[in-house]
């Protein structure tokens, strides 16, 4: 018979509700905040902190009262700073409901201002990646004034104008090619006529 696992729940529990001003309404950002807080905690207590439905929960056994109090204080202090935590690429894409292509395009043309870069090491790998981050206040402003919709309308209009210009350029190119071919044919006919006159001149014996 298999030994039953101890399913007794921890007796020390504390929960923090994450406000919208911190999460910006994004489940992806909630996950990022949890990862950030865990990374700042001692490795021995990181797994005791969990997230669910926009809240953080710290759970420890009764025998860890001292560690529980110290960890609770640390988490409370860290969460007070999370409203200013820079927004990373996958978070801003979720918050603004944009694609990676749109994020890169608007970052390159300056519409999406960067707050700097961040370099992290991928879990279990030696490789590092560097990416742009964004100020939370800027992201909130873009969201509130519907900037993304305006940018998309602008991009659609610009794309239509570019297609029109490309079509006009292609039409002009075809017209120029047709003109060059017509001129070449005309020059060829004139050259042939000149040669025929030369033959008549030679037949009259002036060159003998």
C-alpha positions in Angstrom: 0.0 0.0 0.0 1.4 3.4 -1.0 2.2 5.9 1.7 -0.3 8.8 1.7 1.2 12.2 1.1 0.9 14.8 3.8 -1.8 17.2 2.5 -2.0 19.4 5.6 -2.2 23.0 4.4 0.3 25.6 5.8 -1.0 27.4 8.9 0.6 30.7 8.1 -0.9 32.5 5.2 -0.9 36.1 4.0 -2.5 37.5 0.8 -1.8 40.7 -1.1 -4.3 42.0 -3.7 -2.5 43.6 -6.6 -4.2 46.8 -7.7 -4.8 47.7 -11.3 -2.4 50.6 -11.0 0.3 47.9 -10.6 -0.9 45.2 -12.9 -2.3 47.6 -15.6 -5.0 45.0 -16.1 -2.5 42.4 -17.5 -2.3 38.8 -16.3 1.1 38.7 -18.1 2.3 41.6 -15.9 1.0 39.9 -12.8 3.3 36.9 -13.7 6.2 39.3 -14.3 5.6 41.0 -10.9 5.6 37.6 -9.2 8.9 36.7 -10.9 10.4 40.0 -9.9 9.4 39.7 -6.3 10.6 36.0 -6.1 13.9 37.0 -7.6 14.5 39.5 -4.8 13.7 36.9 -2.1 16.1 34.3 -0.6 16.0 31.2 -2.7 14.8 29.2 0.3 11.4 31.0 0.5 10.7 31.7 -3.2 8.4 28.8 -3.7 6.3 29.8 -0.7 5.0 32.8 -2.7 2.4 32.1 -5.3 0.0 34.1 -7.5 -3.6 33.6 -8.5 -6.3 35.9 -9.9 -4.4 39.1 -9.4 -3.2 38.4 -5.9 0.0 37.1 -4.2 -0.2 34.5 -1.4 2.6 33.6 1.0 2.1 30.3 2.8 4.4 28.7 5.3 4.1 26.1 8.1 3.5 27.2 11.7 7.1 26.4 12.6 8.4 29.2 10.3 6.9 32.2 12.1 10.1 34.2 12.2 10.8 33.6 8.5 7.2 34.2 7.6 7.2 37.6 9.3 10.4 38.7 7.7 9.3 37.5 4.2 5.9 39.2 4.6 7.6 42.5 5.5 9.9 42.2 2.5 7.1 41.4 0.1 5.0 44.3 1.3 7.9 46.7 0.8 8.6 45.4 -2.7 5.0 45.6 -3.8 5.0 49.3 -2.8 7.7 49.7 -5.5 6.1 47.6 -8.2 3.9 50.4 -9.7 7.1 51.9 -11.1 8.5 48.6 -12.3 9.4 49.0 -16.0 7.1 47.2 -18.5 8.8 44.5 -20.5 8.0 43.7 -24.2 5.6 40.8 -23.6 3.7 42.8 -21.0 3.3 45.9 -23.1 2.0 43.7 -26.0 -0.6 42.3 -23.7 -1.6 45.6 -22.1 -1.9 47.5 -25.4 -3.1 44.5 -27.3 -0.4 44.9 -30.0 1.7 42.5 -32.0 5.5 42.1 -31.7 5.8 43.6 -35.2 3.8 46.7 -34.2 5.9 47.1 -31.0 9.2 47.0 -33.0 7.9 49.3 -35.7 6.6 52.0 -33.3 9.8 51.6 -31.1 12.0 52.2 -34.2 10.1 55.3 -35.4 9.9 56.8 -31.9 6.2 56.6 -31.3 6.8 54.1 -28.5 9.5 55.7 -26.3 12.0 53.4 -24.7 12.9 53.7 -21.0 16.2 52.0 -21.6 17.3 48.4 -22.0 17.5 45.4 -19.7 19.8 42.4 -20.1 18.8 39.0 -18.6 20.2 35.5 -18.7 17.8 32.8 -20.0 17.0 30.2 -17.4 19.4 27.2 -17.7 21.4 28.8 -20.4 24.5 30.9 -20.8 23.0 33.1 -23.4 21.9 36.6 -22.5 19.2 38.7 -24.2 18.8 42.5 -24.2 15.5 44.2 -24.8 13.9 47.6 -24.4 11.6 48.3 -21.4 9.0 51.0 -21.1 7.8 53.3 -18.3 4.5 52.2 -16.7 3.2 55.8 -16.7 3.8 56.1 -20.4 2.0 52.9 -21.2 -1.0 54.0 -19.1 -1.1 57.3 -21.0 -1.0 55.5 -24.4 -3.8 53.2 -23.2 -6.0 56.0 -21.9 -5.8 58.2 -25.0 -6.3 55.3 -27.5 -2.9 56.0 -29.2 -2.7 52.5 -30.7 -5.9 53.0 -32.7 -4.6 56.3 -34.0 -1.2 54.7 -34.9 -2.9 51.8 -36.8 -5.0 54.2 -38.8 -1.9 56.3 -39.7 0.0 53.2 -40.7 -2.9 52.0 -42.9 -3.1 55.4 -44.6 0.7 55.4 -45.1 0.7 51.9 -46.5 -2.0 52.9 -49.0 -0.1 56.0 -50.1 3.1 53.9 -50.5 1.2 51.4 -52.7 -0.2 54.3 -54.8 3.3 55.8 -55.2 4.7 52.4 -56.1 2.0 51.9 -58.7 2.6 55.3 -60.3 6.4 54.6 -60.3 5.8 51.2 -62.0 3.5 52.9 -64.6 6.1 55.6 -65.3 8.8 53.0 -65.6 6.7 51.0 -68.1 6.0 54.2 -70.1 9.7 55.1 -70.3 10.6 51.6 -71.4 7.9 51.7 -74.1 9.2 55.2 -75.2 12.8 53.9 -75.4 11.7 50.9 -77.5 9.7 53.2 -79.9 12.7 55.5 -80.3 15.0 52.5 -80.9 12.6 51.2 -83.6 12.5 54.7 -85.2 16.2 55.1 -85.2 16.6 51.6 -86.7 14.2 52.5 -89.5 16.2 55.7 -90.2 19.4 53.8 -90.2 18.0 51.3 -92.6 16.8 54.1 -94.9 20.3 55.6 -94.9 21.8 52.3 -95.8 19.4 51.9 -98.7 20.4 55.4 -100.0 24.0 54.4 -99.7 23.5 51.4 -101.9 21.8 53.5 -104.6 24.8 55.9 -104.4 27.2 53.0 -104.8 25.2 51.5 -107.7 25.5 54.8 -109.7 29.2 54.2 -109.8 30.4 57.2 -107.9 32.6 55.0 -105.7 34.2 53.2 -108.6 
